[in-house]
Amino acid sequence: MSRIPSKAEILDWISANPTHTSKRDIAKAFGIKGADRIDLKRILKELEAEGHLQKRKKTYRDPDQLPPVTVLQVKAPDADGDLYGRPLEWHGEGVEPIILILPRASDPALGEGDKILVKLQQVPDQDHNYEARLIRRIGSNPKRVLGIFRAGSEGGRIVPIDKAASSEWMVAPDAIKGAKDGELVEAEQAGPKGRMGLPRARIVERLGDPAAPKAVSLIAIHQHGIPDHFPDPVMAEADAAKPMGLKGREDLRELPLVTIDPADARDHDDACYAHADDDPENPGGHVIWVAIADVAAYVRPGSALDREARKRGNSSYFPDRVVPMLPDRLSGDLCSLHEGVPRACIAVRMQVDTEGNKIGHRFVRGLMRSAASLHYAEVQDAQDGNANEKTAPLLEDVIKPLYAAYEALKRARAVREPLDLDLPERKIILDDAGTVTSVAFRDRLDAHKLIEEFMILANVAAAETLIKKRSPLLFRVHEEPAQEKLEALRETARAAGLNLAKGQVLQTRHLNALLNHAAGTDEAELINISTLRSMQQAYYNPENFGHFGLALKNYAHFTSPIRRYADLIVHRSLVSSHGWGDDGLDAAQIERLEETATHISDTERRSMIAERDTTDRYLASYLSERVGSEFEGRISGIARFGAFVKLDETGADGLVPVRSIGREFFHFDAQAGTLMGADTGMTLAIGQRVTVRLVQAAPVTGGLELELLAIENLELPKGGGSRKGGRRSPAGRTVKRKAAKSKHKAAKVKRKVERKRRE
């Protein structure tokens, strides 16, 4: 029999453990089991009746103590300028506790009446009872602005960096927060318009030099109009969301589904599990489960959350931050498949045969519990025989079956032959201050490819199911290359001594044959870049035009509804077509499906451009200390005004202006993608290996200017080099024109002058 604690002991324990106050927590703390729980329940009810405890849902707490996370209303500053807050959830009979708010430098300015969500810490033996740290402001979502601060005699002004901004903002002297003239600042609206009719603002954060690392992604976000601030109704809906239960769902909590993501992933929206198929009609086959966060259950059509998610279209990813499609309460919590936590999902069970062909599938709306949150490298290490404490228990029953299923999918992929480009990705590594410390190649492990193949298979299953059920959806469309781009690729291949067959219906296997012939040669990167440039951009459409690059007839995005609105549409269509609930695709959404497809295709391109601009700025900042250094690279593009060179070391793209190459005129051939010198015949073409010198790096714009030193390891021919002071060779000596050409020019001028005189 367990020892039943006294009332005093229970009260002391609850006071010391304010976050673990359920009856189950209390029973566990005192080792109370079985029938003794009845006595514990009786004591808790007595304490509640006596006013010592207050029951809130399924937890007990001291009514004279505040929960560790609570809502405060900010009071007016006292005589010393300190801020205090009044708890809005105070239910005690004693004196209301005194709560001191401790603002951090990065916190927004708080004013009297603001409601804030805070984390509390009790501070006995002080002149106040609690100290509060701001989590975020609620019930108030003022407009924000990013701009350059201009100091004035009475405070200053903020000049927005957004070109579309209609006016500047006035900043009062007490709202400057120490900002200096010319600094980049983030500010928020502080009240109605002031004198001169300008809106008032208070500075929230000083970002320093507009060219500083911390400002890079913020500038891109504002320049491209990416919404980065959730309106009040959206936050209110997200905050009101509760975890989903088992009702109306299939219980998948016993399946050892695992998430496999990058080591720094903030959310986990997909989980997988595989095992050998025990169906005697599928010998050597596999069963693959893919479970995706059930975002549709939380983001209902027509809601404020839905309108904002559609407006954003997708999440945007930058080296130092993410601008999410959904608030963190959903994207980082309720819709994130955290380890060991029950989470709502839509899952697909797929059967594949020994050759990796999908022979059947079914979708369920379920409740899962992730067995582990893993990252790519540790999964690969486990498969390669270097399991750690976390992966070792999962190796035989979870990890090895995943790889066995992947081996089968690889065989099916080899038959299908999707486009197989070899273009290594680079990752920008930042320190805590946001400064670029290095640029590294992204690893391409089998663990990455495994997840990609599982997700592709699940996306195909979603498209096939909705086509069969004749349900509206958005397809992911990738059309075959345009003829003119294909012809340019053939020209490039011919120049490299390779061949791309003509006069037949183009398939990815034809392009793969070209890539394979180029592999291992000096032309490999040229052919890969040129093939990529020949591709059309993928987009969303209610009509199915297939996916050329993946060599698939039916393809839809289903696996990332946290970060892509298209996937949410597919989830809703699955809900409607299976009759799982009233949160599926409604008539209004179906009617505007084409408009939605166009909009989210545009937002996807907007994010890609903003992400690329940010990367360019970071790389320019990183290289700005190496002006004058020489680099190896390859010409990646040709334009009338110069040649673009991709540097081997960082992947940064710089421009060699045509004006810097020499005094001769360069003929631009758009179809062939070349620049040819009129005097020397020197030709610049995509794919050529070059040596360049960094002349200028502009972090604000992300631009790099390069000087061409050598092509294919050969110094520039005479006539190349700077225009200033005559032509110069790479070694720096002046190169005079050939005597014959000089004499010819002089004679031509002389004849022209004599003719003028005779006239």
C-alpha positions in Angstrom: 0.0 0.0 0.0 1.3 3.5 -0.9 1.8 6.2 1.7 -0.7 8.9 1.2 0.9 12.3 1.6 -0.5 15.0 3.9 -2.3 18.0 2.6 0.7 20.2 3.5 3.0 17.9 1.5 0.8 18.1 -1.5 0.6 21.9 -1.3 4.3 22.2 -1.0 4.9 19.9 -4.0 2.4 21.8 -6.2 4.1 25.1 -5.2 7.5 23.7 -6.2 6.2 22.2 -9.4 3.7 24.6 -11.0 4.0 23.0 -14.4 3.2 19.4 -13.3 0.0 19.7 -11.4 -2.4 17.0 -12.9 -3.6 14.3 -10.6 -1.4 11.9 -12.6 1.7 14.0 -12.0 1.0 14.2 -8.2 0.3 10.5 -8.0 3.6 9.7 -9.8 5.6 12.1 -7.6 4.4 10.3 -4.4 4.4 6.8 -5.8 0.6 6.4 -5.5 -0.8 3.5 -7.5 -3.9 1.4 -7.9 -6.8 1.9 -5.5 -4.8 4.5 -3.4 -5.5 7.0 -6.2 -9.1 7.2 -4.8 -7.7 8.5 -1.5 -5.6 11.0 -3.4 -8.6 12.2 -5.3 -10.5 12.7 -2.1 -7.7 14.8 -0.6 -7.4 17.0 -3.7 -11.2 17.6 -3.6 -11.0 18.6 0.1 -8.2 21.0 -0.7 -10.2 22.4 -3.5 -13.3 22.8 -1.3 -11.2 24.5 1.4 -9.9 27.1 -1.2 -6.3 25.9 -1.1 -6.4 24.6 -4.6 -8.2 25.5 -7.8 -9.0 23.0 -10.5 -8.3 24.2 -14.0 -9.5 21.5 -16.5 -7.4 18.5 -15.4 -4.8 20.2 -13.3 -4.7 21.6 -9.8 -2.8 24.7 -8.7 -2.5 27.1 -5.8 -5.0 29.9 -6.5 -2.6 32.3 -4.8 0.1 31.4 -7.3 0.3 32.3 -11.0 1.0 29.7 -13.7 4.5 29.9 -15.2 3.1 31.3 -18.5 0.4 33.9 -18.2 -1.2 37.0 -19.7 -0.5 40.5 -18.2 -1.8 43.9 -18.9 1.0 46.5 -18.8 0.7 49.3 -16.3 2.0 52.8 -16.7 5.8 53.2 -15.9 6.5 54.1 -12.3 8.6 57.1 -11.2 11.8 55.1 -11.9 10.7 54.2 -15.4 10.1 50.5 -14.4 7.3 48.6 -16.1 4.9 46.4 -14.1 2.1 44.1 -15.2 -1.3 43.2 -13.8 -2.2 39.4 -14.2 -5.4 38.9 -16.0 -5.8 35.3 -14.6 -5.5 36.2 -10.9 -8.0 34.2 -8.9 -6.5 34.3 -5.4 -8.0 35.7 -2.3 -4.8 37.4 -1.1 -3.2 40.6 -2.4 -2.6 40.7 -6.1 1.1 39.8 -6.8 3.5 42.5 -8.0 5.1 41.6 -11.3 8.1 43.4 -12.7 8.5 43.2 -16.5 12.2 42.8 -17.5 12.5 43.9 -21.2 15.3 42.6 -23.4 17.0 44.8 -25.9 15.3 42.9 -28.7 11.8 43.3 -27.3 9.3 45.7 -28.8 8.5 48.9 -26.9 5.6 48.3 -24.5 3.0 50.9 -23.5 0.3 51.2 -20.9 -2.6 48.9 -21.6 -0.7 46.4 -23.8 -1.6 42.8 -23.2 1.4 40.5 -23.3 2.1 36.8 -23.0 5.0 36.3 -20.5 7.0 33.6 -18.8 7.1 34.2 -15.0 9.7 33.4 -12.4 9.1 33.7 -8.7 11.5 35.9 -6.8 11.1 35.6 -3.0 12.6 38.2 -0.7 12.2 41.0 -3.3 10.0 44.0 -3.4 8.1 42.2 -6.1 6.7 38.7 -6.4 7.5 37.8 -10.0 9.7 38.8 -12.8 8.3 38.5 -16.3 10.0 37.9 -19.7 8.1 38.8 -22.8 7.1 36.0 -25.1 5.0 38.2 -27.4 2.4 40.9 -27.4 -1.2 39.8 -27.9 -4.4 41.6 -28.7 -2.3 44.2 -30.5 -0.5 43.8 -33.8 0.7 47.2 -34.9 1.9 47.8 -38.4 5.7 47.5 -38.9 8.2 49.3 -41.1 11.8 48.7 -42.1 13.8 51.7 -43.1 16.7 54.1 -42.6 16.6 56.3 -39.6 17.3 60.0 -40.2 18.0 61.9 -37.0 16.4 65.3 -36.5 16.1 68.0 -33.9 12.9 66.5 -32.5 13.5 62.8 -32.7 13.8 61.8 -36.3 12.2 60.1 -39.3 12.2 56.7 -40.8 12.6 56.4 -44.6 11.1 53.0 -45.6 13.2 50.8 -47.8 10.0 49.6 -49.5 9.7 51.4 -52.8 5.9 51.1 -52.6 5.8 53.0 -49.2 3.7 56.1 -49.5 5.3 58.2 -46.7 8.0 58.5 -44.1 7.4 57.9 -40.4 7.9 60.3 -37.5 9.8 59.1 -34.4 9.5 61.0 -31.1 12.7 61.6 -29.0 11.7 59.0 -26.4 11.0 56.3 -29.0 14.4 56.4 -30.8 15.9 53.6 -28.7 19.4 55.0 -29.3 19.3 54.8 -33.1 21.9 56.7 -35.0 21.6 58.6 -38.3 21.8 56.3 -41.3 21.1 53.1 -39.3 18.7 50.5 -40.6 15.9 50.1 -38.1 12.7 48.1 -37.6 9.9 50.1 -36.1 6.2 49.8 -35.4 3.3 52.2 -35.5 3.0 54.1 -32.2 -0.2 56.1 -32.7 -2.1 58.3 -35.1 -0.5 60.7 -37.5 1.4 63.5 -36.0 2.4 66.9 -37.4 2.9 67.1 -41.1 0.4 64.3 -41.4 3.1 61.6 -41.0 2.4 58.4 -39.0 4.2 58.0 -35.7 6.5 55.1 -35.0 8.6 53.7 -32.2 11.8 51.9 -33.0 11.7 48.2 -32.1 15.1 47.0 -33.2 18.3 48.7 -34.4 19.9 46.7 -37.2 22.9 48.9 -37.7 24.6 49.3 -41.1 22.1 48.6 -43.9 24.9 46.4 -45.4 25.3 44.5 -42.2 24.6 40.7 -42.2 21.6 41.0 -39.9 19.8 43.3 -42.3 20.3 41.2 -45.5 17.2 38.9 -45.4 15.0 41.6 -43.9 15.7 43.9 -46.9 14.9 41.1 -49.3 11.6 40.3 -47.5 10.5 44.0 -47.7 11.7 44.6 -51.2 9.8 41.7 -52.6 6.7 42.3 -50.5 6.7 39.0 -48.6 4.3 39.3 -45.7 6.2 38.8 -42.5 3.7 39.9 -39.9 0.5 38.0 -39.0 -2.6 40.1 -38.4 -4.4 39.9 -35.1 -7.3 37.7 -36.2 -4.8 35.2 -37.6 -2.9 35.0 -34.3 -6.1 34.8 -32.3 -7.3 31.8 -34.4 -3.9 30.1 -34.0 -3.7 30.7 -30.3 -7.2 29.2 -29.8 -6.3 26.0 -31.6 -6.3 22.8 -29.5 -4.6 19.4 -30.1 -6.8 16.9 -32.1 -8.1 13.8 -30.5 -8.8 10.3 -31.8 -12.4 10.9 -32.7 -13.0 10.2 -36.4 -9.4 9.0 -36.9 -7.6 5.8 -37.4 -5.2 5.1 -34.5 -1.6 4.9 -35.9 0.1 5.6 -32.6 1.7 2.1 -32.5 3.3 2.5 -35.9 7.0 3.4 -35.4 6.8 6.4 -37.8 9.9 8.6 -37.7 10.7 12.1 -39.0 14.0 12.6 -40.8 14.9 16.2 -41.4 17.9 18.6 -41.5 19.6 18.9 -38.1 18.4 22.5 -37.8 14.8 21.9 -38.8 12.2 23.8 -36.9 9.2 21.8 -38.0 8.5 18.2 -38.9 5.6 17.8 -41.3 6.3 14.3 -42.7 7.0 11.0 -41.1 7.6 7.5 -42.6 7.8 3.9 -41.8 8.4 0.8 -43.9 8.4 -3.0 -43.5 8.4 -6.1 -45.6 5.0 -6.9 -47.1 3.5 -10.1 -45.6 1.0 -10.4 -48.4 1.8 -13.8 -50.1 0.8 -12.2 -53.4 3.6 -9.7 -53.1 6.7 -11.7 -52.4 9.7 -9.5 -51.8 7.5 -6.4 -51.7 7.4 -3.6 -49.2 4.8 -1.6 -47.3 5.6 2.1 -47.0 3.7 4.5 -44.7 4.0 8.3 -45.2 2.2 10.4 -42.6 1.7 14.1 -43.1 0.6 16.7 -40.6 -3.2 17.3 -40.9 -3.1 21.1 -41.4 -6.6 21.1 -42.9 -8.0 20.2 -39.5 -6.7 23.5 -38.1 -6.8 25.8 -41.1 -10.4 25.8 -42.3 -11.6 27.3 -45.6 -12.5 31.0 -45.3 -10.9 31.4 -41.9 -8.5 34.2 -41.1 -5.7 31.6 -41.0 -6.8 30.3 -44.5 -6.9 33.8 -46.0 -3.4 34.6 -44.7 -1.9 31.3 -45.8 -3.3 31.7 -49.3 -2.0 35.3 -49.4 1.5 34.1 -48.5 1.3 31.0 -50.7 4.3 29.3 -49.1 7.0 29.7 -46.5 10.2 31.6 -47.5 13.5 30.3 -46.3 16.6 32.5 -45.8 20.0 31.6 -44.3 19.2 33.3 -41.0 15.4 33.1 -40.7 12.1 31.6 -42.0 9.0 33.5 -42.9 6.4 30.9 -42.3 3.1 30.4 -44.1 1.4 29.6 -40.8 2.0 31.0 -37.2 4.4 29.2 -35.0 1.6 27.9 -32.8 0.7 25.6 -35.8 3.9 25.3 -37.9 6.2 24.7 -34.9 3.7 23.0 -32.5 0.3 21.6 -33.3 1.1 20.7 -36.9 4.7 19.6 -36.2 5.1 15.8 -35.7 7.2 16.1 -32.6 8.7 13.0 -31.1 6.5 11.2 -28.6 3.5 13.5 -29.0 0.1 12.5 -30.5 -0.5 14.5 -33.7 -3.3 14.6 -36.2 -2.2 13.4 -39.7 -3.3 12.2 -43.1 -1.4 9.1 -44.0 -1.0 6.9 -47.0 -0.2 3.2 -46.9 1.5 2.1 -50.1 2.4 -1.3 -51.4 5.3 -1.7 -53.7 6.6 -4.8 -55.4 10.1 -6.1 -55.4 11.0 -3.8 -58.3 9.6 -0.7 -56.6 6.4 -0.4 -58.6 3.4 0.8 -56.6 0.7 -1.8 -56.8 -1.8 -0.3 -54.3 -2.4 2.4 -51.8 -5.0 3.8 -49.4 -5.3 7.0 -47.5 -6.4 7.4 -43.8 -7.1 10.3 -41.5 -5.3 9.3 -38.4 -3.6 10.1 -35.1 0.1 9.2 -34.9 2.9 9.5 -32.4 6.5 9.9 -33.8 8.8 7.3 -32.5 11.8 9.6 -33.0 12.9 12.9 -34.6 16.0 12.1 -36.5 18.3 14.0 -38.9 19.7 12.9 -42.2 23.3 12.4 -41.1 22.6 10.3 -38.0 20.3 8.0 -40.1 22.9 7.6 -42.7 25.6 6.9 -40.1 23.3 4.2 -38.5 22.8 2.5 -41.9 26.6 2.7 -42.5 27.3 0.9 -39.1 27.8 3.9 -36.9 24.6 4.1 -34.9 24.4 6.5 -31.9 22.3 6.1 -28.7 19.2 7.3 -30.5 19.4 5.3 -33.7 20.8 2.0 -32.3 17.4 0.8 -30.9 15.7 1.7 -34.2 18.3 0.2 -36.6 16.8 -3.2 -37.2 13.1 -2.6 -37.1 12.9 1.0 -38.5 16.0 2.2 -40.3 17.1 -0.9 -42.3 13.5 -1.6 -43.6 13.4 2.0 -44.8 16.6 1.5 -46.8 15.3 -1.9 -48.1 12.2 -0.2 -49.5 14.4 2.6 -50.9 16.5 0.1 -52.8 13.3 -1.2 -54.5 12.2 2.4 -55.4 15.6 3.0 -56.9 15.0 0.1 -59.3 11.7 1.7 -60.4 13.4 5.1 -60.8 16.0 3.6 -63.0 13.3 2.3 -65.3 11.4 5.6 -65.3 14.5 7.7 -65.8 13.6 11.1 -64.4 16.0 13.9 -65.2 19.2 13.4 -63.3 21.1 16.7 -63.1 24.4 16.9 -61.2 24.5 20.4 -59.8 25.9 20.5 -56.2 24.1 22.8 -53.8 26.0 25.2 -51.6 25.0 26.2 -48.1 25.8 29.5 -46.4 27.1 29.0 -42.8 26.4 31.9 -40.5 27.6 32.7 -37.0 25.4 34.0 -34.2 25.9 37.6 -35.4 24.7 36.7 -38.9 28.1 36.9 -40.5 29.0 34.4 -43.2 31.8 32.1 -41.9 32.0 29.7 -44.8 30.2 28.4 -47.9 30.0 24.6 -47.9 28.6 22.0 -50.2 25.4 20.4 -49.1 25.7 16.7 -48.4 23.7 14.5 -50.7 23.3 11.3 -48.7 21.2 8.3 -49.4 19.1 9.4 -46.5 18.1 12.5 -48.4 17.3 10.5 -51.5 15.3 8.0 -49.5 13.0 10.7 -48.2 12.7 12.3 -51.6 11.6 9.0 -53.2 9.1 8.3 -50.4 7.6 11.8 -50.8 7.4 11.5 -54.6 5.6 8.2 -54.3 3.1 9.7 -51.8 2.5 12.7 -54.1 1.8 10.4 -57.0 -0.7 8.4 -54.8 -2.5 11.6 -53.9 -2.9 12.7 -57.5 -4.0 9.2 -58.6 -6.6 9.0 -55.8 -8.1 12.4 -56.5 -8.2 11.7 -60.3 -10.0 8.4 -59.7 -12.5 10.1 -57.4 -12.9 13.0 -59.9 -12.1 15.5 -57.1 -10.8 18.9 -58.0 -7.1 19.5 -57.1 -4.0 21.4 -58.0 -1.4 19.5 -60.0 2.3 20.2 -59.9 3.0 20.8 -63.6 6.4 20.7 -65.4 6.2 20.9 -69.1 8.8 19.8 -71.6 11.4 22.4 -72.8 10.5 24.9 -75.5 11.9 24.2 -78.9 14.1 27.3 -79.1 15.7 26.4 -75.7 16.2 22.8 -76.8 17.9 24.0 -80.0 20.3 26.2 -77.9 21.1 23.1 -75.8 21.8 21.1 -79.0 24.2 23.9 -80.2 26.0 23.8 -76.8 26.2 20.0 -77.0 27.6 20.1 -80.5 30.2 22.6 -79.5 31.3 20.3 -76.8 31.6 17.3 -79.2 28.4 15.7 -77.9 25.0 15.0 -79.5 21.4 15.4 -78.5 19.1 13.4 -80.8 16.7 15.4 -83.0 13.5 14.5 -84.8 11.9 12.5 -82.0 9.6 13.2 -79.0 11.9 14.4 -76.3 12.0 12.3 -73.1 14.1 12.6 -70.0 16.1 9.5 -71.0 17.5 11.4 -74.0 18.7 14.2 -71.8 20.1 11.7 -69.3 22.1 10.1 -72.1 23.6 13.5 -72.9 24.5 14.1 -69.3 26.0 10.6 -68.9 28.2 11.1 -72.0 29.4 14.4 -70.5 30.0 13.0 -67.0 33.6 13.0 -66.0 34.7 15.3 -68.8 35.6 19.0 -68.7 32.2 19.7 -70.3 30.1 18.0 -67.6 29.3 21.2 -65.7 28.6 23.1 -68.9 26.1 20.4 -70.1 24.4 20.3 -66.7 24.0 24.1 -66.5 22.8 24.2 -70.1 20.3 21.4 -69.5 18.9 23.2 -66.4 18.6 26.4 -68.4 16.6 24.7 -71.1 13.9 23.5 -68.6 10.6 25.2 -68.1 9.7 26.4 -64.6 7.2 24.2 -62.7 3.9 25.7 -61.7 0.5 24.8 -60.3 -2.6 24.2 -62.4 -6.1 22.6 -61.9 -5.5 20.8 -65.2 -3.0 17.9 -65.5 -0.2 18.4 -68.0 2.2 15.9 -66.3 5.6 16.4 -64.8 8.4 16.2 -67.4 11.3 16.4 -65.1 10.1 13.5 -62.9 8.8 11.5 -65.9 5.4 11.2 -64.2 1.9 11.5 -65.7 0.1 12.3 -62.5 1.8 14.4 -59.8 0.4 16.7 -57.0 2.0 18.2 -54.0 0.7 16.5 -50.8 3.6 16.2 -48.4 4.3 19.8 -47.1 1.0 21.5 -46.1 2.8 23.5 -43.4 4.8 25.4 -45.9 2.9 25.2 -49.2 -0.7 26.2 -49.8 -1.0 23.8 -52.8 -0.6 20.9 -50.5 -3.3 22.2 -48.2 -5.7 22.3 -51.2 -4.8 18.6 -51.9 -5.4 17.7 -48.3 -8.8 19.3 -48.4 -9.7 17.5 -51.6 -8.7 14.2 -49.9 -10.9 15.1 -46.9 -13.9 15.9 -49.2 -13.5 12.9 -51.4 -13.3 10.5 -48.5 -16.0 12.1 -46.5 -13.8 12.6 -43.4 -15.4 15.8 -42.2 -16.6 19.3 -43.0 -13.2 20.9 -43.3 -12.6 19.8 -46.9 -12.6 21.7 -50.2 -15.7 23.9 -50.4 -17.5 25.3 -53.5 -16.0 28.7 -53.2 -12.5 27.3 -53.2 -13.3 25.1 -56.2 -14.6 28.0 -58.1 -11.4 30.0 -57.7 -9.0 27.1 -58.1 -7.4 28.4 -61.3 -6.9 31.9 -59.7 -5.4 30.2 -56.6 -3.0 28.2 -58.8 -1.8 31.4 -60.6 -1.4 33.2 -57.3 0.6 30.6 -55.5 2.8 30.0 -58.6 3.6 33.7 -58.4 4.3 33.7 -54.7 6.6 30.7 -55.1 8.6 32.6 -57.8 8.7 35.7 -55.5 10.2 33.7 -52.6 12.8 32.1 -55.0 13.9 35.5 -56.2 14.0 36.9 -52.6 16.0 33.9 -51.4 18.4 34.2 -54.4 18.9 38.0 -53.7 19.6 37.3 -50.1 22.2 34.6 -51.0 23.8 37.0 -53.4 24.1 39.7 -50.7 25.5 37.3 -48.2 28.1 36.1 -50.7 29.0 39.6 -51.7 29.5 40.5 -48.0 31.6 37.4 -47.5 33.8 38.2 -50.5 34.1 41.9 -49.9 37.3 41.4 -47.8 38.9 39.6 -50.7 38.8 42.3 -53.4 41.9 41.9 -55.6 42.0 38.1 -55.1 42.0 35.7 -58.0 39.4 33.0 -58.5 38.7 30.0 -60.8 35.3 29.7 -62.2 33.2 28.9 -65.2 31.1 31.2 -67.5 27.5 30.6 -66.6 25.8 33.2 -68.7 26.3 35.5 -71.6 24.6 38.9 -72.1 25.2 41.8 -74.5 26.8 43.8 -71.6 29.2 41.0 -70.4 29.7 37.5 -69.2 28.5 36.0 -65.9 31.0 33.8 -64.1 30.2 31.2 -61.3 33.1 31.0 -58.9 34.1 27.5 -58.0 34.9 28.2 -54.3 31.6 29.8 -53.3 29.1 29.4 -56.1 28.8 33.1 -56.3 27.9 34.7 -59.6 29.9 37.8 -60.8 29.9 39.9 -63.9 32.7 40.5 -66.3 31.6 43.7 -68.0 32.2 43.7 -71.7 33.6 47.3 -71.4 36.4 45.9 -69.2 37.7 43.3 -71.7 39.1 45.6 -74.3 38.6 48.4 -76.7 37.4 46.2 -79.5 33.7 45.7 -80.2 32.2 42.4 -79.1 29.4 40.8 -81.2 26.7 39.3 -79.1 25.0 36.1 -80.5 22.0 35.4 -78.4 21.2 32.1 -80.0 24.7 30.6 -79.6 25.2 32.4 -76.3 28.5 33.9 -77.2 30.4 37.2 -77.3 33.1 37.5 -80.0 35.7 40.2 -80.3 35.6 42.0 -83.7 39.4 42.5 -83.8 40.9 39.5 -82.0 38.2 36.9 -82.6 38.3 36.1 -78.9 35.1 34.2 -78.0 33.4 34.0 -74.6 30.9 31.2 -74.3 28.9 29.4 -71.6 30.9 26.7 -69.9 34.4 28.0 -70.5 36.8 27.7 -67.6 38.2 31.2 -66.6 40.4 32.9 -64.1 39.2 36.2 -62.8 40.1 38.9 -60.3 37.5 40.3 -57.9 37.3 44.0 -58.6 34.3 45.0 -56.5 31.9 43.4 -54.1 28.7 45.4 -53.1 26.9 43.7 -50.2 23.9 46.1 -50.4 23.1 45.0 -53.9 24.8 41.6 -53.9 26.7 42.5 -57.1 30.2 41.2 -57.9 32.4 42.8 -60.6 35.2 40.6 -62.0 38.2 41.2 -64.3 38.9 38.5 -66.8 42.5 37.2 -66.6 42.5 33.9 -68.6 40.2 31.6 -70.6 40.7 27.8 -70.5 44.1 28.4 -68.7 45.3 30.7 -71.5 46.0 34.3 -70.9 43.9 36.8 -72.9 45.1 37.4 -76.4 46.4 40.8 -77.3 43.6 43.3 -77.3 42.1 42.1 -74.0 42.3 43.9 -70.7 41.5 47.3 -69.4 40.5 50.2 -71.6 42.3 52.7 -69.3 45.6 53.9 -70.7 45.5 51.6 -73.6 45.0 47.8 -73.6 46.7 45.7 -71.0 47.5 42.1 -70.9 46.8 40.0 -67.8 50.4 40.6 -66.7 49.7 44.4 -66.8 51.9 45.5 -69.7 50.5 47.8 -72.4 49.6 46.0 -75.7 49.7 48.2 -78.8 47.7 47.5 -81.9 49.3 45.8 -84.8 51.2 48.3 -87.0 49.3 47.4 -90.1 46.0 48.1 -88.5 47.2 51.4 -87.1 48.6 52.5 -90.5 45.3 51.5 -92.2 43.3 53.5 -89.7 45.6 56.6 -90.1 45.4 56.3 -93.9 41.6 56.1 -93.8 41.4 59.3 -91.6 43.9 61.1 -93.9 41.8 60.3 -97.1 38.6 61.5 -95.3 40.2 64.8 -94.3 41.6 65.4 -97.9 38.1 64.7 -99.3 36.6 67.2 -96.9 39.1 69.8 -98.0 38.3 69.3 -101.7 34.6 69.7 -101.0 
